[in-house]
Amino acid sequence: MSTWLLTGGAGYIGAHVLRALRAAGHDAVVLDDLSSGLAERLPDDVHLVRTSLLDPDLPAMLTGLTSRRRLDGVVHLAAKKSVPESVAVPLHYYEENVGGTVALLRAATAAGIGRVLYSSSAAVYGETGADPVGEDFPTLPTSPYGETKLAGEWAVRRHAEAAGLRWCALRYFNVAGAASAALADRGATNLLPLVARAAESGEPLSVFGDDWPTPDGTCLRDYVHVEDLAEAHVAAAQVLLDDDAPSPGVLNVGRNEPTSVLEVVGAVERVRGRPVPYRVAPRRPGDPARVVADATRIADVLGWRASRGIDQMVM
């Protein structure tokens, strides 16, 4: 059994990754400052270290932790993730996402942790055009959030090469769904929770632009179920544990299936049997029109493929 340090493990995605790791026979120590994560998402027997990655005592904390138990690697999910907020306060995002990643890499390496699995984002691609994007597609992010995730990738890759670490970066496309109501996404920016709230409350959903160059005028995204995403982390962790295998590097996590905002609205109406009111609002700064994954490489490298569709995400 391996044990992983899981940063951001009390968050929406982190709690699902924790659940999947444990189901596969691994263990984890969660590091989370609970600024957006929820302690109640964690099982009672999980060790929670409540601290920020920017805490100057982080190196001593991790060294003390590894003196008491073996940590085989880091799964690094902790980050700020709102595109509009990143446009409003870019320096905060650089400090938290890039500064936090650099601080974690230094502290983990000093503590003798030799594997890093980094949570990246399709936001690193920016505007992509009509074709699915592979990992070699140019990275031209259109928001400070995307820039910070790309800079984090660079830091992980370069540090891994210099320090002899094994590494992987998973570029998430749009994550949705939940394993249970207790683990559901409670964020205020992701589309599916907002659509569900509109269906329940009757308050109109804001659809940011209906004049995008897409079939119905709304943005197209590649949605992946959070449980599929969590299983991708387990597959990556298992490859990182095999010291004879090459480091996986950068991998897309998606389904290669574009879904528009209005198609998500339609799926919620179909599955929940109630209308979703919406109003068209101006486009948001930093939003690209279309981002859809070419998920060929992750299937080849990790043997992972998404198995859940959009209807399962909106249940």
Sequence and secondary structure as in RCSB ss.txt:
>XXXX:A:sequence
MSTWLLTGGAGYIGAHVLRALRAAGHDAVVLDDLSSGLAERLPDDVHLVRTSLLDPDLPAMLTGLTSRRRLDGVV
HLAAKKSVPESVAVPLHYYEENVGGTVALLRAATAAGIGRVLYSSSAAVYGETGADPVGEDFPTLPTSPYGETKL
AGEWAVRRHAEAAGLRWCALRYFNVAGAASAALADRGATNLLPLVARAAESGEPLSVFGDDWPTPDGTCLRDYVH
VEDLAEAHVAAAQVLLDDDAPSPGVLNVGRNEPTSVLEVVGAVERVRGRPVPYRVAPRRPGDPARVVADATRIAD
VLGWRASRGIDQMVM
>XXXX:A:secstr
  EEEEETTTSHHHHHHHHHHHHTT EEEEE   SS  GGGS TTSEEE   TT TTHHHHHHHHHHHS   EEE
E      HHHHHH HHHHIIIIIIHHHHHHHHHHHTT  EEEEEEEGGGTB   SS B TTS  B SSHHHHHHH
HHHHHHHHHHHHHT EEEEEEE EEE  SSGGG    SSSHHHHHHHHHHH   EEEE S SSSTTSS EEEEEE
HHHHHHHHHHHHHHHH TTS   EEEEES S EEEHHHHHHHHHHHH S   EEEE   TT  SEE B  HHHHH
HH       HHHH  
